Amino acid sequence: MALRVLDVERPDDRLRLMTVRTSAVPGEELRVQVLLPRGWSPRAARTWPLLTLHHGGLDDCTSWTRRTDVARLSRDEDVLVVMPDGGRAGGYTDWRRGPQWQRFHIREVFALMRDWYHAAPVRAVAGVSGGGYGALLSAALAPGEFRAVAALSAPCSIRTPVTAVGLLAATGIAGRVNPLNMWGVPVVQDRHWRASDPLHLAPRLRGTRLHLSAGLTGRRGPLDPPDEPWSPANVAEPIVRSTVRPFLRRLRAHGIPYTAHLYRDGTHSWPYWERELHRAWPMLMRSLR
């Protein structure tokens, strides 16, 4: 069996925390957090639409409930919410030599939600930072399977020199692995990079509702506590933003509609991602009706 459930915790009446193993990501125990809709029952004859939320790098599946009000936000929605692990430096991609994160996220997590929690094949996906990249990539690799995508502070291309070097360095340091096992050597093995690049794959997003957001500067903004120490992670915000506009231009060139919130100041952090989740939430919910 490709995926095996090892344990299910029930912290409260809506929240479930599953521990699983899968051949897609060998050698690791992964966790999948689930928020059940009000009225959910294991004996129900009906199904529920599914919203997938992806976390960013150096984080885990519990970050959405720890750092945002998604439990309250989804409380009255007739929607199942799943938050799977993406690895501290998993890259949200199928590695050339290594884990197959897209297989896990697109196929196996959905089958798990369908079999355990009555998920319907009516799906939307959102993510922050690297998880937002993963959301875009999932929708592009499985055209028509996700009705909507919200990518918050997410790199929309992996093939610019700055993003390529940054992603390889972050993956190598955080994951303590050879990052070239992910997509190979830039330029030399460009076909592998193109196959996982949202900018290159943008035409495949036709028919998917899209919302993107990112800050321009990475400097402190209105949601940053005055005593919060500055984090090197904030450098990611202007780097991300440099990939968003070319992506939006490509969408326009292919006649693909989108909405975007491009703001000036604000760090690469959860207070802004919670705000942007609220901004994208109505679109995500409409797509699942």
C-alpha positions in Angstrom: 0.0 0.0 0.0 1.5 3.4 -1.0 0.1 5.3 2.0 -0.5 3.8 5.5 -2.1 5.6 8.4 -0.2 5.0 11.7 -2.2 7.2 14.1 -5.0 9.6 14.4 -5.2 12.2 17.2 -8.4 14.1 18.0 -7.4 17.3 19.8 -11.0 18.7 19.7 -14.3 18.0 18.0 -13.2 19.4 14.6 -9.5 18.8 14.5 -7.7 15.6 13.5 -3.9 15.0 13.3 -3.0 12.0 11.3 0.4 10.4 11.1 1.1 8.5 7.9 3.9 6.8 6.0 4.1 6.8 2.2 6.4 5.3 -0.4 6.3 8.8 -2.1 8.4 10.2 0.7 10.3 7.2 2.0 11.9 7.0 5.5 9.7 9.7 7.1 6.6 9.8 9.2 4.4 12.7 7.9 1.5 14.4 9.5 -1.7 15.6 8.0 -3.9 18.0 9.9 -7.6 18.1 9.1 -10.4 20.5 10.1 -13.8 18.9 9.8 -16.9 20.9 8.8 -19.7 21.4 11.2 -22.1 18.5 10.9 -19.5 16.1 9.6 -20.2 12.4 10.5 -18.3 9.2 9.6 -21.7 7.7 8.7 -22.7 10.6 6.3 -24.0 9.6 2.9 -22.8 12.9 1.4 -19.3 14.3 0.6 -17.6 17.6 1.3 -15.5 19.9 -1.0 -11.8 20.0 0.0 -9.5 22.9 0.6 -5.8 22.1 0.9 -3.5 24.5 2.7 0.3 24.3 2.3 2.8 25.7 4.8 6.1 27.3 4.0 9.7 26.0 4.5 11.1 25.2 7.9 7.6 24.7 9.2 5.0 21.9 9.4 1.3 21.2 9.0 0.3 22.6 12.3 1.4 26.1 11.4 -2.0 27.1 9.9 -3.8 26.4 13.2 -1.0 27.8 15.4 -0.5 31.0 13.4 -3.8 31.9 11.9 -7.5 31.9 12.7 -8.3 29.3 10.0 -10.3 27.2 12.5 -12.6 30.1 13.2 -12.7 31.2 9.6 -13.8 27.8 8.4 -16.1 27.0 11.2 -19.3 27.9 9.4 -18.2 26.7 5.9 -19.4 23.5 4.5 -15.9 22.6 3.5 -13.2 20.0 4.6 -9.8 21.6 5.2 -6.6 19.5 5.0 -3.1 20.7 5.9 -0.5 18.2 4.9 3.2 18.2 5.8 5.4 19.5 3.0 8.8 18.8 4.6 11.1 21.4 6.1 12.8 21.6 2.7 10.7 19.4 0.6 10.3 21.9 -2.3 6.7 20.8 -3.0 8.0 19.0 -6.1 8.7 15.5 -7.4 12.5 15.3 -7.0 14.6 13.7 -9.8 16.3 11.6 -7.2 14.3 11.6 -4.0 10.8 12.3 -2.5 7.8 12.6 -4.7 5.9 15.4 -2.9 3.5 16.2 -5.7 2.4 12.6 -5.9 1.8 12.7 -2.1 -0.1 16.0 -2.2 -2.1 15.7 -5.4 -3.0 12.0 -5.3 -2.4 10.4 -1.9 -3.7 13.2 0.4 -6.9 13.4 -1.7 -7.4 9.6 -1.6 -6.8 9.7 2.2 -9.4 12.5 2.6 -11.9 10.7 0.4 -11.6 7.4 2.2 -11.5 8.7 5.7 -13.5 12.0 5.7 -15.8 11.8 2.6 -13.9 14.4 0.5 -15.5 15.2 -2.9 -13.4 15.7 -6.0 -14.2 19.5 -5.7 -10.9 21.0 -4.7 -9.1 24.3 -4.1 -5.6 24.9 -2.8 -3.7 27.7 -1.1 -0.3 28.1 0.4 2.2 30.6 1.8 5.8 31.1 0.6 7.1 27.8 -0.7 3.7 26.3 0.0 2.2 28.9 -2.3 4.6 27.7 -5.0 3.4 24.2 -4.3 -0.2 25.3 -4.7 0.5 26.8 -8.1 2.5 23.8 -9.2 -0.2 21.3 -8.1 -2.8 23.1 -10.1 -0.6 23.4 -13.2 0.4 19.7 -13.0 -3.2 18.5 -12.5 -5.2 20.9 -14.8 -8.9 21.0 -13.9 -8.5 19.2 -10.6 -8.3 22.4 -8.5 -10.9 25.0 -9.1 -8.9 27.8 -7.4 -5.5 28.7 -6.2 -4.3 31.3 -3.7 -0.5 31.8 -3.6 0.6 34.1 -0.8 4.2 35.5 -0.9 5.0 32.6 -3.2 7.8 32.3 -5.8 6.1 32.1 -9.2 9.3 31.1 -11.0 12.2 28.9 -9.9 14.4 29.7 -12.9 15.6 33.2 -12.4 19.2 33.3 -11.1 18.3 34.7 -7.7 15.4 32.3 -7.0 17.4 29.3 -8.3 20.4 30.0 -6.1 18.2 30.8 -3.2 16.2 27.7 -3.4 19.2 25.4 -3.9 21.0 27.0 -0.9 17.9 26.9 1.4 17.2 23.3 0.4 20.8 22.2 1.0 21.1 23.9 4.4 17.7 23.2 5.8 17.3 19.7 4.4 21.0 18.7 4.8 20.7 17.0 1.4 22.2 17.5 -2.1 19.8 20.1 -3.6 20.8 19.2 -7.1 18.9 16.0 -6.6 15.7 18.1 -6.8 15.8 19.5 -10.4 19.4 19.0 -11.4 22.0 21.6 -12.4 20.4 24.9 -13.5 20.6 25.7 -17.2 22.4 22.4 -17.9 19.3 20.3 -17.0 16.8 23.1 -17.7 14.0 20.7 -18.9 13.6 19.5 -15.3 13.5 23.0 -14.0 10.9 24.0 -16.6 8.7 21.0 -15.7 8.4 22.5 -12.2 8.3 26.2 -13.0 4.9 27.9 -12.6 5.9 30.6 -15.0 6.6 28.1 -17.7 3.5 26.1 -16.9 1.1 29.1 -16.6 -1.0 28.2 -19.7 -2.0 25.1 -17.9 -3.8 27.2 -15.3 -6.6 28.2 -17.7 -9.9 27.7 -16.1 -8.5 27.9 -12.6 -9.4 30.9 -10.4 -6.2 32.6 -9.2 -5.3 35.0 -6.5 -1.7 36.1 -5.7 -0.3 38.5 -3.1 3.2 39.7 -2.1 4.9 42.6 -0.5 7.5 44.7 -2.3 10.1 45.6 0.3 10.1 43.0 3.1 10.4 45.9 5.5 8.3 46.2 8.6 4.7 47.1 7.8 1.5 47.8 9.7 1.1 44.2 11.1 4.7 43.9 12.5 5.1 44.2 16.3 7.5 47.1 17.1 9.7 44.9 19.2 9.8 42.0 16.8 13.4 41.3 15.7 14.1 41.5 12.0 14.4 38.1 10.4 16.7 37.2 7.4 13.6 35.4 6.0 12.2 38.8 5.1 14.7 39.0 2.2 12.5 36.5 0.5 9.6 38.9 0.1 11.2 41.2 -2.5 12.7 38.1 -4.2 9.2 36.6 -4.4 7.7 39.8 -5.6 10.2 40.0 -8.5 8.7 36.7 -9.8 5.1 37.7 -9.4 4.9 40.5 -12.1 6.4 38.3 -14.9 3.9 35.6 -13.9 1.0 38.0 -14.0 2.1 39.3 -17.4 2.2 35.7 -18.8 -1.3 35.0 -17.4 -2.5 38.2 -19.2 -0.7 37.2 -22.4 -2.7 33.9 -22.4 -6.0 35.6 -21.4 -6.1 33.9 -18.0 -7.9 36.1 -15.4 -6.6 36.6 -11.9 -6.8 38.8 -8.9 -3.8 40.1 -7.0 -2.9 42.2 -4.0 0.6 43.7 -4.4 1.4 45.8 -1.3 4.5 47.7 -0.4 5.8 47.1 3.1 5.3 43.9 5.2 7.6 41.1 6.3 7.6 37.5 5.1 5.6 36.3 8.0 2.3 34.9 9.3 0.5 38.2 10.2 0.5 39.2 6.5 -0.4 35.7 5.4 -3.4 35.5 7.7 -4.6 38.9 6.4 -4.1 37.7 2.8 -5.9 34.4 3.6 -8.9 36.5 4.6 -8.7 38.4 1.4 -8.6 35.2 -0.7 -11.1 33.3 1.4 -14.3 34.4 -0.4 -12.9 33.4 -3.8 -11.8 30.1 -2.5 -15.2 29.4 -0.9 -17.1 30.4 -4.1 -15.0 28.0 -6.1 -16.0 25.1 -3.9 -19.7 25.6 -4.1 
